[in-house]
Amino acid sequence: MGAEIDTFPLFRAALAQEKAVFLPKVEDAAAAGGSGGSGSGAEFKTIRFYRAISADGPWQIGPFGIQEPAPLTPLAPRDFPALVVTPGMAFDPQGGRLGRGGGFYDRFFASLKARGLEYAALGMCMECQLADKVPVEAWDRQMDGMVTGETIILPK
């Protein structure tokens, strides 16, 4: 999306290695089992992950104009532990991540924690998206690592 790194080559490589790959789909919270409202009257959106079995799809275009998997097989507790490849606008060496401000991944990570599911969060970005420090809030999940085309960073 926009300035975020293209993860499609990673997706294809994982499929070639017969890995189970789940991709995000933006949904109304009510459709995803949530409350359906944010309290502001605005439609509450969340992400839910679905199994992608082929680079050829089936695909749908989501509300942000992003290609998303058809909602066939949702991510389930049996699919953990998992590696969550996490997009962002910027990352720092401490594992801080600056997203787009929608809170999609923050809510997703909080739901995994609440259910006691084990995972590692890996930020993927271009080298120019690494910063000395990004602003973080108490609810932000620190990345377990970040990768660029040139660097692997494991926070201290």
VOLUMPA-778683 format. One record per atom (N, C-alpha, C, CB): residue number from 0; residue in one letter; atom name; x, y, z. Coordinates in nm, 3 decimals, padded with zeros to 5 digits. Glycine has a CB too. Layout:
# VOLUMPA-778683
seq  type  atom  xx  yy  zz
NUM  A  CA  X  Y  Z $
...
This chain:
# VOLUMPA-778683
seq  type  atom  xx  yy  zz
0  M  N  00.085  -00.117  00.000 $
0  M  CA  00.000  00.000  00.000 $
0  M  C  00.089  00.123  00.000 $
0  M  CB  -00.096  00.000  00.122 $
1  G  N  00.075  00.207  -00.098 $
1  G  CA  00.152  00.330  -00.104 $
1  G  C  00.301  00.306  -00.097 $
1  G  CB  00.111  00.422  00.007 $
2  A  N  00.365  00.362  00.006 $
2  A  CA  00.511  00.355  00.020 $
2  A  C  00.558  00.227  00.089 $
2  A  CB  00.560  00.474  00.098 $
3  E  N  00.466  00.137  00.121 $
3  E  CA  00.505  00.013  00.188 $
3  E  C  00.571  -00.082  00.090 $
3  E  CB  00.384  -00.054  00.255 $
4  I  N  00.658  -00.166  00.141 $
4  I  CA  00.731  -00.262  00.059 $
4  I  C  00.636  -00.367  00.002 $
4  I  CB  00.843  -00.330  00.142 $
5  D  N  00.665  -00.413  -00.117 $
5  D  CA  00.586  -00.516  -00.183 $
5  D  C  00.623  -00.651  -00.123 $
5  D  CB  00.609  -00.515  -00.338 $
6  T  N  00.527  -00.717  -00.058 $
6  T  CA  00.552  -00.846  00.006 $
6  T  C  00.514  -00.963  -00.085 $
6  T  CB  00.476  -00.854  00.137 $
7  F  N  00.468  -00.935  -00.207 $
7  F  CA  00.425  -01.042  -00.295 $
7  F  C  00.538  -01.142  -00.326 $
7  F  CB  00.372  -00.984  -00.424 $
8  P  N  00.663  -01.100  -00.346 $
8  P  CA  00.770  -01.199  -00.367 $
8  P  C  00.787  -01.293  -00.248 $
8  P  CB  00.902  -01.128  -00.396 $
9  L  N  00.774  -01.242  -00.126 $
9  L  CA  00.782  -01.326  -00.007 $
9  L  C  00.666  -01.425  -00.004 $
9  L  CB  00.783  -01.239  00.121 $
10  F  N  00.548  -01.377  -00.037 $
10  F  CA  00.428  -01.460  -00.042 $
10  F  C  00.449  -01.575  -00.141 $
10  F  CB  00.305  -01.375  -00.083 $
11  R  N  00.498  -01.545  -00.261 $
11  R  CA  00.521  -01.650  -00.362 $
11  R  C  00.626  -01.751  -00.314 $
11  R  CB  00.566  -01.587  -00.495 $
12  A  N  00.732  -01.702  -00.250 $
12  A  CA  00.837  -01.792  -00.201 $
12  A  C  00.783  -01.884  -00.091 $
12  A  CB  00.957  -01.711  -00.147 $
13  A  N  00.701  -01.830  -00.002 $
13  A  CA  00.643  -01.912  00.105 $
13  A  C  00.551  -02.018  00.046 $
13  A  CB  00.564  -01.824  00.204 $
14  L  N  00.471  -01.982  -00.054 $
14  L  CA  00.385  -02.082  -00.119 $
14  L  C  00.468  -02.190  -00.187 $
14  L  CB  00.293  -02.014  -00.221 $
15  A  N  00.578  -02.151  -00.251 $
15  A  CA  00.665  -02.247  -00.319 $
15  A  C  00.725  -02.346  -00.221 $
15  A  CB  00.777  -02.173  -00.395 $
16  Q  N  00.742  -02.302  -00.095 $
16  Q  CA  00.795  -02.389  00.010 $
16  Q  C  00.684  -02.460  00.087 $
16  Q  CB  00.882  -02.308  00.107 $
17  E  N  00.563  -02.450  00.034 $
17  E  CA  00.444  -02.515  00.091 $
17  E  C  00.413  -02.470  00.234 $
17  E  CB  00.462  -02.665  00.089 $
18  K  N  00.441  -02.341  00.262 $
18  K  CA  00.406  -02.282  00.391 $
18  K  C  00.258  -02.241  00.388 $
18  K  CB  00.497  -02.158  00.423 $
19  A  N  00.194  -02.244  00.503 $
19  A  CA  00.059  -02.192  00.514 $
19  A  C  00.070  -02.040  00.522 $
19  A  CB  -00.017  -02.251  00.639 $
20  V  N  00.007  -01.969  00.429 $
20  V  CA  00.016  -01.824  00.423 $
20  V  C  -00.124  -01.767  00.441 $
20  V  CB  00.079  -01.777  00.289 $
21  F  N  -00.135  -01.671  00.532 $
21  F  CA  -00.262  -01.603  00.558 $
21  F  C  -00.240  -01.455  00.532 $
21  F  CB  -00.312  -01.628  00.703 $
22  L  N  -00.333  -01.393  00.460 $
22  L  CA  -00.321  -01.253  00.424 $
22  L  C  -00.437  -01.173  00.483 $
22  L  CB  -00.316  -01.236  00.271 $
23  P  N  -00.414  -01.043  00.511 $
23  P  CA  -00.518  -00.963  00.576 $
23  P  C  -00.628  -00.920  00.480 $
23  P  CB  -00.457  -00.842  00.639 $
24  K  N  -00.747  -00.912  00.536 $
24  K  CA  -00.865  -00.860  00.467 $
24  K  C  -00.933  -00.762  00.562 $
24  K  CB  -00.964  -00.976  00.422 $
25  V  N  -00.964  -00.642  00.514 $
25  V  CA  -01.032  -00.542  00.595 $
25  V  C  -01.181  -00.575  00.596 $
25  V  CB  -01.006  -00.397  00.542 $
26  E  N  -01.239  -00.581  00.716 $
26  E  CA  -01.380  -00.614  00.731 $
26  E  C  -01.444  -00.523  00.834 $
26  E  CB  -01.398  -00.762  00.770 $
27  D  N  -01.577  -00.516  00.830 $
27  D  CA  -01.651  -00.452  00.938 $
27  D  C  -01.632  -00.538  01.061 $
27  D  CB  -01.804  -00.434  00.902 $
28  A  N  -01.620  -00.477  01.177 $
28  A  CA  -01.596  -00.552  01.300 $
28  A  C  -01.710  -00.650  01.326 $
28  A  CB  -01.580  -00.457  01.418 $
29  A  N  -01.834  -00.613  01.297 $
29  A  CA  -01.947  -00.702  01.320 $
29  A  C  -01.932  -00.829  01.236 $
29  A  CB  -02.079  -00.631  01.287 $
30  A  N  -01.884  -00.816  01.111 $
30  A  CA  -01.865  -00.931  01.024 $
30  A  C  -01.752  -01.019  01.074 $
30  A  CB  -01.836  -00.886  00.882 $
31  A  N  -01.657  -00.959  01.145 $
31  A  CA  -01.542  -01.034  01.195 $
31  A  C  -01.562  -01.077  01.340 $
31  A  CB  -01.415  -00.949  01.183 $
32  G  N  -01.683  -01.060  01.393 $
32  G  CA  -01.710  -01.102  01.529 $
32  G  C  -01.684  -00.995  01.632 $
32  G  CB  -01.629  -01.221  01.561 $
33  G  N  -01.670  -00.869  01.589 $
33  G  CA  -01.644  -00.758  01.680 $
33  G  C  -01.772  -00.686  01.717 $
33  G  CB  -01.546  -00.660  01.619 $
34  S  N  -01.757  -00.569  01.777 $
34  S  CA  -01.872  -00.495  01.828 $
34  S  C  -01.949  -00.422  01.721 $
34  S  CB  -01.827  -00.398  01.930 $
35  G  N  -01.885  -00.387  01.611 $
35  G  CA  -01.953  -00.320  01.502 $
35  G  C  -01.955  -00.170  01.514 $
35  G  CB  -02.090  -00.368  01.494 $
36  G  N  -01.898  -00.115  01.621 $
36  G  CA  -01.899  00.030  01.634 $
36  G  C  -01.782  00.079  01.714 $
36  G  CB  -02.027  00.078  01.697 $
37  S  N  -01.735  00.198  01.683 $
37  S  CA  -01.619  00.253  01.753 $
37  S  C  -01.658  00.356  01.857 $
37  S  CB  -01.523  00.315  01.655 $
38  G  N  -01.788  00.384  01.867 $
38  G  CA  -01.833  00.484  01.962 $
38  G  C  -01.843  00.622  01.900 $
38  G  CB  -01.741  00.488  02.078 $
39  S  N  -01.785  00.643  01.783 $
39  S  CA  -01.788  00.774  01.719 $
39  S  C  -01.895  00.782  01.612 $
39  S  CB  -01.653  00.807  01.660 $
40  G  N  -01.967  00.672  01.591 $
40  G  CA  -02.065  00.669  01.484 $
40  G  C  -02.004  00.624  01.353 $
40  G  CB  -02.127  00.805  01.468 $
41  A  N  -01.871  00.620  01.343 $
41  A  CA  -01.805  00.575  01.221 $
41  A  C  -01.809  00.423  01.214 $
41  A  CB  -01.659  00.627  01.215 $
42  E  N  -01.808  00.370  01.094 $
42  E  CA  -01.804  00.226  01.075 $
42  E  C  -01.671  00.173  01.127 $
42  E  CB  -01.824  00.187  00.926 $
43  F  N  -01.673  00.077  01.217 $
43  F  CA  -01.553  00.021  01.276 $
43  F  C  -01.500  -00.089  01.186 $
43  F  CB  -01.581  -00.033  01.419 $
44  K  N  -01.376  -00.077  01.143 $
44  K  CA  -01.312  -00.176  01.056 $
44  K  C  -01.202  -00.248  01.132 $
44  K  CB  -01.256  -00.108  00.929 $
45  T  N  -01.178  -00.369  01.093 $
45  T  CA  -01.073  -00.450  01.153 $
45  T  C  -01.009  -00.534  01.043 $
45  T  CB  -01.129  -00.539  01.267 $
46  I  N  -00.900  -00.602  01.074 $
46  I  CA  -00.845  -00.697  00.977 $
46  I  C  -00.864  -00.837  01.030 $
46  I  CB  -00.696  -00.668  00.948 $
47  R  N  -00.888  -00.925  00.939 $
47  R  CA  -00.896  -01.067  00.968 $
47  R  C  -00.812  -01.134  00.861 $
47  R  CB  -01.045  -01.120  00.969 $
48  F  N  -00.744  -01.240  00.897 $
48  F  CA  -00.653  -01.307  00.804 $
48  F  C  -00.716  -01.434  00.748 $
48  F  CB  -00.520  -01.340  00.873 $
49  Y  N  -00.694  -01.455  00.618 $
49  Y  CA  -00.748  -01.572  00.548 $
49  Y  C  -00.637  -01.643  00.472 $
49  Y  CB  -00.862  -01.532  00.452 $
50  R  N  -00.651  -01.774  00.461 $
50  R  CA  -00.551  -01.856  00.391 $
50  R  C  -00.552  -01.822  00.243 $
50  R  CB  -00.579  -02.006  00.412 $
51  A  N  -00.433  -01.800  00.190 $
51  A  CA  -00.414  -01.778  00.047 $
51  A  C  -00.344  -01.902  -00.007 $
51  A  CB  -00.331  -01.647  00.017 $
52  I  N  -00.403  -01.966  -00.106 $
52  I  CA  -00.349  -02.092  -00.154 $
52  I  C  -00.276  -02.081  -00.287 $
52  I  CB  -00.458  -02.193  -00.166 $
53  S  N  -00.292  -01.966  -00.352 $
53  S  CA  -00.230  -01.949  -00.482 $
53  S  C  -00.204  -01.802  -00.509 $
53  S  CB  -00.318  -02.010  -00.592 $
54  A  N  -00.097  -01.773  -00.581 $
54  A  CA  -00.070  -01.634  -00.622 $
54  A  C  -00.176  -01.587  -00.723 $
54  A  CB  00.071  -01.622  -00.683 $
55  D  N  -00.250  -01.681  -00.778 $
55  D  CA  -00.355  -01.648  -00.874 $
55  D  C  -00.490  -01.620  -00.808 $
55  D  CB  -00.371  -01.761  -00.972 $
56  G  N  -00.497  -01.632  -00.675 $
56  G  CA  -00.621  -01.600  -00.605 $
56  G  C  -00.691  -01.722  -00.551 $
56  G  CB  -00.714  -01.525  -00.695 $
57  P  N  -00.818  -01.706  -00.519 $
57  P  CA  -00.909  -01.598  -00.557 $
57  P  C  -00.885  -01.471  -00.475 $
57  P  CB  -01.054  -01.643  -00.541 $
58  W  N  -00.901  -01.356  -00.541 $
58  W  CA  -00.878  -01.225  -00.481 $
58  W  C  -01.002  -01.138  -00.490 $
58  W  CB  -00.760  -01.156  -00.549 $
59  Q  N  -01.005  -01.040  -00.400 $
59  Q  CA  -01.105  -00.933  -00.402 $
59  Q  C  -01.031  -00.802  -00.382 $
59  Q  CB  -01.217  -00.954  -00.292 $
60  I  N  -01.087  -00.693  -00.428 $
60  I  CA  -01.028  -00.561  -00.402 $
60  I  C  -01.097  -00.506  -00.277 $
60  I  CB  -01.044  -00.463  -00.526 $
61  G  N  -01.017  -00.474  -00.176 $
61  G  CA  -01.069  -00.427  -00.048 $
61  G  C  -01.099  -00.278  -00.048 $
61  G  CB  -00.973  -00.459  00.061 $
62  P  N  -01.145  -00.226  00.067 $
62  P  CA  -01.186  -00.085  00.076 $
62  P  C  -01.074  00.015  00.055 $
62  P  CB  -01.247  -00.060  00.210 $
63  F  N  -00.948  -00.026  00.066 $
63  F  CA  -00.836  00.065  00.043 $
63  F  C  -00.774  00.044  -00.095 $
63  F  CB  -00.730  00.048  00.151 $
64  G  N  -00.844  -00.033  -00.182 $
64  G  CA  -00.795  -00.059  -00.316 $
64  G  C  -00.685  -00.163  -00.320 $
64  G  CB  -00.746  00.067  -00.377 $
65  I  N  -00.670  -00.240  -00.213 $
65  I  CA  -00.567  -00.341  -00.202 $
65  I  C  -00.625  -00.478  -00.236 $
65  I  CB  -00.504  -00.342  -00.060 $
66  Q  N  -00.548  -00.557  -00.308 $
66  Q  CA  -00.588  -00.694  -00.338 $
66  Q  C  -00.590  -00.774  -00.208 $
66  Q  CB  -00.491  -00.759  -00.442 $
67  E  N  -00.703  -00.838  -00.179 $
67  E  CA  -00.719  -00.915  -00.056 $
67  E  C  -00.766  -01.056  -00.090 $
67  E  CB  -00.819  -00.846  00.040 $
68  P  N  -00.737  -01.153  00.000 $
68  P  CA  -00.783  -01.290  -00.027 $
68  P  C  -00.934  -01.300  -00.011 $
68  P  CB  -00.713  -01.389  00.067 $
69  A  N  -00.994  -01.390  -00.089 $
69  A  CA  -01.136  -01.418  -00.069 $
69  A  C  -01.151  -01.483  00.069 $
69  A  CB  -01.194  -01.512  -00.183 $
70  P  N  -01.256  -01.450  00.142 $
70  P  CA  -01.271  -01.503  00.279 $
70  P  C  -01.316  -01.649  00.280 $
70  P  CB  -01.370  -01.418  00.358 $
71  L  N  -01.222  -01.739  00.260 $
71  L  CA  -01.255  -01.881  00.255 $
71  L  C  -01.215  -01.954  00.383 $
71  L  CB  -01.187  -01.946  00.135 $
72  T  N  -01.086  -01.954  00.416 $
72  T  CA  -01.038  -02.026  00.534 $
72  T  C  -00.972  -01.927  00.629 $
72  T  CB  -00.939  -02.140  00.495 $
73  P  N  -01.041  -01.893  00.741 $
73  P  CA  -00.983  -01.795  00.833 $
73  P  C  -00.869  -01.853  00.917 $
73  P  CB  -01.090  -01.741  00.925 $
74  L  N  -00.781  -01.765  00.959 $
74  L  CA  -00.674  -01.799  01.052 $
74  L  C  -00.739  -01.851  01.180 $
74  L  CB  -00.581  -01.676  01.080 $
75  A  N  -00.685  -01.958  01.236 $
75  A  CA  -00.743  -02.019  01.355 $
75  A  C  -00.632  -02.052  01.454 $
75  A  CB  -00.824  -02.147  01.319 $
76  P  N  -00.668  -02.077  01.580 $
76  P  CA  -00.565  -02.110  01.680 $
76  P  C  -00.474  -02.226  01.639 $
76  P  CB  -00.632  -02.144  01.811 $
77  R  N  -00.523  -02.319  01.560 $
77  R  CA  -00.439  -02.432  01.516 $
77  R  C  -00.323  -02.387  01.427 $
77  R  CB  -00.525  -02.535  01.440 $
78  D  N  -00.331  -02.264  01.373 $
78  D  CA  -00.230  -02.211  01.282 $
78  D  C  -00.115  -02.141  01.354 $
78  D  CB  -00.294  -02.115  01.185 $
79  F  N  -00.110  -02.151  01.486 $
79  F  CA  -00.007  -02.088  01.567 $
79  F  C  00.084  -02.194  01.626 $
79  F  CB  -00.067  -02.003  01.677 $
80  P  N  00.212  -02.157  01.654 $
80  P  CA  00.274  -02.025  01.644 $
80  P  C  00.285  -01.980  01.499 $
80  P  CB  00.413  -02.027  01.710 $
81  A  N  00.296  -01.848  01.482 $
81  A  CA  00.297  -01.789  01.349 $
81  A  C  00.396  -01.674  01.340 $
81  A  CB  00.158  -01.740  01.311 $
82  L  N  00.436  -01.643  01.218 $
82  L  CA  00.515  -01.525  01.188 $
82  L  C  00.420  -01.425  01.124 $
82  L  CB  00.637  -01.558  01.093 $
83  V  N  00.409  -01.306  01.183 $
83  V  CA  00.320  -01.202  01.130 $
83  V  C  00.407  -01.096  01.063 $
83  V  CB  00.230  -01.139  01.243 $
84  V  N  00.411  -01.098  00.931 $
84  V  CA  00.484  -00.997  00.854 $
84  V  C  00.399  -00.870  00.860 $
84  V  CB  00.510  -01.043  00.704 $
85  T  N  00.460  -00.764  00.913 $
85  T  CA  00.386  -00.644  00.949 $
85  T  C  00.432  -00.523  00.869 $
85  T  CB  00.400  -00.616  01.097 $
86  P  N  00.339  -00.460  00.795 $
86  P  CA  00.375  -00.340  00.719 $
86  P  C  00.385  -00.218  00.810 $
86  P  CB  00.274  -00.315  00.607 $
87  G  N  00.441  -00.113  00.759 $
87  G  CA  00.447  00.012  00.834 $
87  G  C  00.507  00.122  00.750 $
87  G  CB  00.529  -00.006  00.962 $
88  M  N  00.490  00.245  00.798 $
88  M  CA  00.548  00.361  00.731 $
88  M  C  00.693  00.382  00.771 $
88  M  CB  00.466  00.487  00.763 $
89  A  N  00.725  00.346  00.898 $
89  A  CA  00.862  00.360  00.949 $
89  A  C  00.881  00.266  01.067 $
89  A  CB  00.892  00.508  00.990 $
90  F  N  01.008  00.229  01.089 $
90  F  CA  01.046  00.142  01.200 $
90  F  C  01.173  00.198  01.262 $
90  F  CB  01.067  -00.006  01.152 $
91  D  N  01.195  00.165  01.391 $
91  D  CA  01.320  00.208  01.455 $
91  D  C  01.394  00.087  01.512 $
91  D  CB  01.293  00.312  01.566 $
92  P  N  01.522  00.103  01.548 $
92  P  CA  01.602  -00.011  01.596 $
92  P  C  01.553  -00.073  01.726 $
92  P  CB  01.743  00.033  01.614 $
93  Q  N  01.468  -00.001  01.799 $
93  Q  CA  01.413  -00.055  01.924 $
93  Q  C  01.291  -00.143  01.898 $
93  Q  CB  01.375  00.059  02.017 $
94  G  N  01.249  -00.154  01.773 $
94  G  CA  01.132  -00.234  01.740 $
94  G  C  01.006  -00.152  01.727 $
94  G  CB  01.112  -00.340  01.843 $
95  G  N  01.017  -00.020  01.736 $
95  G  CA  00.902  00.067  01.719 $
95  G  C  00.853  00.065  01.575 $
95  G  CB  00.936  00.209  01.762 $
96  R  N  00.723  00.076  01.560 $
96  R  CA  00.661  00.074  01.428 $
96  R  C  00.562  00.189  01.418 $
96  R  CB  00.590  -00.061  01.402 $
97  L  N  00.570  00.261  01.309 $
97  L  CA  00.472  00.367  01.280 $
97  L  C  00.383  00.316  01.168 $
97  L  CB  00.543  00.502  01.241 $
98  G  N  00.257  00.292  01.201 $
98  G  CA  00.162  00.245  01.101 $
98  G  C  00.094  00.362  01.032 $
98  G  CB  00.057  00.154  01.165 $
99  R  N  -00.021  00.335  00.975 $
99  R  CA  -00.096  00.439  00.904 $
99  R  C  -00.200  00.506  00.994 $
99  R  CB  -00.164  00.379  00.782 $
100  G  N  -00.209  00.466  01.119 $
100  G  CA  -00.298  00.532  01.213 $
100  G  C  -00.435  00.469  01.227 $
100  G  CB  -00.315  00.672  01.173 $
101  G  N  -00.463  00.361  01.155 $
101  G  CA  -00.593  00.296  01.165 $
101  G  C  -00.605  00.199  01.281 $
101  G  CB  -00.623  00.223  01.038 $
102  G  N  -00.492  00.158  01.338 $
102  G  CA  -00.493  00.066  01.451 $
102  G  C  -00.525  -00.079  01.415 $
102  G  CB  -00.591  00.114  01.551 $
103  F  N  -00.526  -00.112  01.286 $
103  F  CA  -00.562  -00.248  01.246 $
103  F  C  -00.469  -00.353  01.308 $
103  F  CB  -00.558  -00.260  01.094 $
104  Y  N  -00.339  -00.334  01.292 $
104  Y  CA  -00.245  -00.433  01.346 $
104  Y  C  -00.239  -00.425  01.498 $
104  Y  CB  -00.105  -00.412  01.287 $
105  D  N  -00.256  -00.306  01.558 $
105  D  CA  -00.259  -00.295  01.704 $
105  D  C  -00.372  -00.379  01.762 $
105  D  CB  -00.275  -00.147  01.747 $
106  R  N  -00.491  -00.370  01.704 $
106  R  CA  -00.605  -00.449  01.752 $
106  R  C  -00.583  -00.598  01.726 $
106  R  CB  -00.735  -00.403  01.685 $
107  F  N  -00.525  -00.631  01.611 $
107  F  CA  -00.498  -00.772  01.580 $
107  F  C  -00.400  -00.830  01.681 $
107  F  CB  -00.442  -00.787  01.436 $
108  F  N  -00.289  -00.760  01.708 $
108  F  CA  -00.192  -00.809  01.805 $
108  F  C  -00.253  -00.821  01.944 $
108  F  CB  -00.070  -00.716  01.809 $
109  A  N  -00.337  -00.725  01.983 $
109  A  CA  -00.403  -00.731  02.114 $
109  A  C  -00.494  -00.854  02.123 $
109  A  CB  -00.484  -00.602  02.140 $
110  S  N  -00.562  -00.887  02.013 $
110  S  CA  -00.651  -01.004  02.015 $
110  S  C  -00.570  -01.133  02.027 $
110  S  CB  -00.739  -01.008  01.888 $
111  L  N  -00.453  -01.139  01.963 $
111  L  CA  -00.369  -01.258  01.975 $
111  L  C  -00.319  -01.273  02.118 $
111  L  CB  -00.249  -01.251  01.878 $
112  K  N  -00.277  -01.162  02.177 $
112  K  CA  -00.229  -01.165  02.316 $
112  K  C  -00.341  -01.209  02.410 $
112  K  CB  -00.177  -01.026  02.358 $
113  A  N  -00.461  -01.155  02.392 $
113  A  CA  -00.574  -01.190  02.478 $
113  A  C  -00.609  -01.339  02.469 $
113  A  CB  -00.696  -01.107  02.440 $
114  R  N  -00.584  -01.399  02.354 $
114  R  CA  -00.613  -01.542  02.336 $
114  R  C  -00.492  -01.631  02.366 $
114  R  CB  -00.660  -01.568  02.194 $
115  G  N  -00.380  -01.569  02.405 $
115  G  CA  -00.260  -01.645  02.442 $
115  G  C  -00.195  -01.717  02.325 $
115  G  CB  -00.296  -01.745  02.547 $
116  L  N  -00.209  -01.662  02.205 $
116  L  CA  -00.151  -01.725  02.086 $
116  L  C  -00.009  -01.675  02.064 $
116  L  CB  -00.239  -01.697  01.961 $
117  E  N  00.083  -01.766  02.037 $
117  E  CA  00.224  -01.731  02.018 $
117  E  C  00.252  -01.690  01.875 $
117  E  CB  00.314  -01.848  02.057 $
118  Y  N  00.327  -01.582  01.861 $
118  Y  CA  00.364  -01.533  01.729 $
118  Y  C  00.485  -01.443  01.741 $
118  Y  CB  00.247  -01.459  01.662 $
119  A  N  00.550  -01.421  01.628 $
119  A  CA  00.658  -01.322  01.618 $
119  A  C  00.614  -01.219  01.516 $
119  A  CB  00.795  -01.389  01.577 $
120  A  N  00.634  -01.092  01.549 $
120  A  CA  00.599  -00.982  01.458 $
120  A  C  00.725  -00.934  01.388 $
120  A  CB  00.531  -00.864  01.536 $
121  L  N  00.724  -00.943  01.255 $
121  L  CA  00.838  -00.905  01.175 $
121  L  C  00.801  -00.787  01.086 $
121  L  CB  00.889  -01.024  01.090 $
122  G  N  00.865  -00.674  01.109 $
122  G  CA  00.841  -00.557  01.025 $
122  G  C  00.922  -00.569  00.897 $
122  G  CB  00.878  -00.427  01.099 $
123  M  N  00.858  -00.539  00.785 $
123  M  CA  00.927  -00.538  00.655 $
123  M  C  00.918  -00.399  00.597 $
123  M  CB  00.867  -00.644  00.557 $
124  C  N  01.033  -00.347  00.556 $
124  C  CA  01.033  -00.212  00.501 $
124  C  C  01.153  -00.193  00.409 $
124  C  CB  01.033  -00.108  00.613 $
125  M  N  01.153  -00.079  00.343 $
125  M  CA  01.269  -00.040  00.265 $
125  M  C  01.369  00.029  00.358 $
125  M  CB  01.228  00.055  00.146 $
126  E  N  01.493  00.027  00.321 $
126  E  CA  01.599  00.086  00.405 $
126  E  C  01.567  00.231  00.442 $
126  E  CB  01.734  00.080  00.332 $
127  C  N  01.509  00.306  00.349 $
127  C  CA  01.479  00.448  00.375 $
127  C  C  01.367  00.466  00.477 $
127  C  CB  01.441  00.517  00.245 $
128  Q  N  01.299  00.359  00.517 $
128  Q  CA  01.192  00.368  00.615 $
128  Q  C  01.240  00.341  00.757 $
128  Q  CB  01.082  00.271  00.580 $
129  L  N  01.370  00.320  00.775 $
129  L  CA  01.427  00.305  00.908 $
129  L  C  01.455  00.443  00.965 $
129  L  CB  01.556  00.218  00.906 $
130  A  N  01.413  00.466  01.087 $
130  A  CA  01.433  00.595  01.154 $
130  A  C  01.505  00.570  01.286 $
130  A  CB  01.298  00.668  01.178 $
131  D  N  01.565  00.675  01.342 $
131  D  CA  01.629  00.662  01.472 $
131  D  C  01.527  00.631  01.580 $
131  D  CB  01.707  00.789  01.507 $
132  K  N  01.410  00.695  01.570 $
132  K  CA  01.304  00.676  01.670 $
132  K  C  01.170  00.711  01.607 $
132  K  CB  01.330  00.764  01.797 $
133  V  N  01.070  00.626  01.628 $
133  V  CA  00.934  00.657  01.584 $
133  V  C  00.848  00.673  01.708 $
133  V  CB  00.877  00.546  01.489 $
134  P  N  00.743  00.755  01.700 $
134  P  CA  00.655  00.771  01.816 $
134  P  C  00.578  00.642  01.842 $
134  P  CB  00.558  00.889  01.795 $
135  V  N  00.574  00.602  01.967 $
135  V  CA  00.499  00.481  02.005 $
135  V  C  00.406  00.514  02.121 $
135  V  CB  00.595  00.365  02.042 $
136  E  N  00.297  00.441  02.127 $
136  E  CA  00.199  00.453  02.235 $
136  E  C  00.202  00.325  02.317 $
136  E  CB  00.055  00.481  02.178 $
137  A  N  00.136  00.326  02.431 $
137  A  CA  00.137  00.212  02.522 $
137  A  C  00.081  00.086  02.456 $
137  A  CB  00.056  00.244  02.648 $
138  W  N  -00.014  00.101  02.364 $
138  W  CA  -00.077  -00.014  02.300 $
138  W  C  00.000  -00.067  02.179 $
138  W  CB  -00.217  00.023  02.258 $
139  D  N  00.103  00.003  02.136 $
139  D  CA  00.179  -00.040  02.020 $
139  D  C  00.261  -00.165  02.052 $
139  D  CB  00.271  00.072  01.971 $
140  R  N  00.260  -00.262  01.961 $
140  R  CA  00.336  -00.386  01.976 $
140  R  C  00.474  -00.365  01.917 $
140  R  CB  00.263  -00.505  01.908 $
141  Q  N  00.576  -00.387  01.997 $
141  Q  CA  00.714  -00.380  01.949 $
141  Q  C  00.738  -00.496  01.854 $
141  Q  CB  00.816  -00.383  02.068 $
142  M  N  00.808  -00.467  01.745 $
142  M  CA  00.843  -00.572  01.650 $
142  M  C  00.953  -00.660  01.708 $
142  M  CB  00.888  -00.511  01.515 $
143  D  N  00.948  -00.788  01.678 $
143  D  CA  01.052  -00.880  01.721 $
143  D  C  01.175  -00.869  01.631 $
143  D  CB  01.000  -01.024  01.720 $
144  G  N  01.155  -00.812  01.515 $
144  G  CA  01.264  -00.790  01.421 $
144  G  C  01.213  -00.712  01.301 $
144  G  CB  01.326  -00.923  01.376 $
145  M  N  01.306  -00.655  01.226 $
145  M  CA  01.273  -00.583  01.103 $
145  M  C  01.370  -00.630  00.995 $
145  M  CB  01.280  -00.428  01.123 $
146  V  N  01.320  -00.636  00.872 $
146  V  CA  01.406  -00.669  00.760 $
146  V  C  01.384  -00.570  00.647 $
146  V  CB  01.380  -00.813  00.711 $
147  T  N  01.493  -00.538  00.581 $
147  T  CA  01.488  -00.456  00.460 $
147  T  C  01.559  -00.540  00.352 $
147  T  CB  01.557  -00.311  00.479 $
148  G  N  01.576  -00.485  00.237 $
148  G  CA  01.652  -00.554  00.133 $
148  G  C  01.799  -00.565  00.167 $
148  G  CB  01.636  -00.484  00.002 $
149  E  N  01.845  -00.488  00.268 $
149  E  CA  01.987  -00.483  00.301 $
149  E  C  02.019  -00.519  00.445 $
149  E  CB  02.038  -00.347  00.273 $
150  T  N  01.921  -00.512  00.535 $
150  T  CA  01.949  -00.519  00.678 $
150  T  C  01.850  -00.608  00.752 $
150  T  CB  01.947  -00.381  00.738 $
151  I  N  01.900  -00.676  00.855 $
151  I  CA  01.815  -00.744  00.951 $
151  I  C  01.843  -00.678  01.085 $
151  I  CB  01.843  -00.900  00.955 $
152  I  N  01.737  -00.634  01.152 $
152  I  CA  01.752  -00.569  01.281 $
152  I  C  01.674  -00.648  01.386 $
152  I  CB  01.702  -00.421  01.275 $
153  L  N  01.744  -00.685  01.491 $
153  L  CA  01.681  -00.750  01.605 $
153  L  C  01.691  -00.656  01.724 $
153  L  CB  01.748  -00.888  01.637 $
154  P  N  01.578  -00.603  01.772 $
154  P  CA  01.582  -00.507  01.884 $
154  P  C  01.650  -00.566  02.006 $
154  P  CB  01.443  -00.462  01.920 $
155  K  N  01.714  -00.476  02.079 $
155  K  CA  01.785  -00.519  02.201 $
155  K  C  01.688  -00.541  02.313 $
155  K  CB  01.889  -00.416  02.242 $
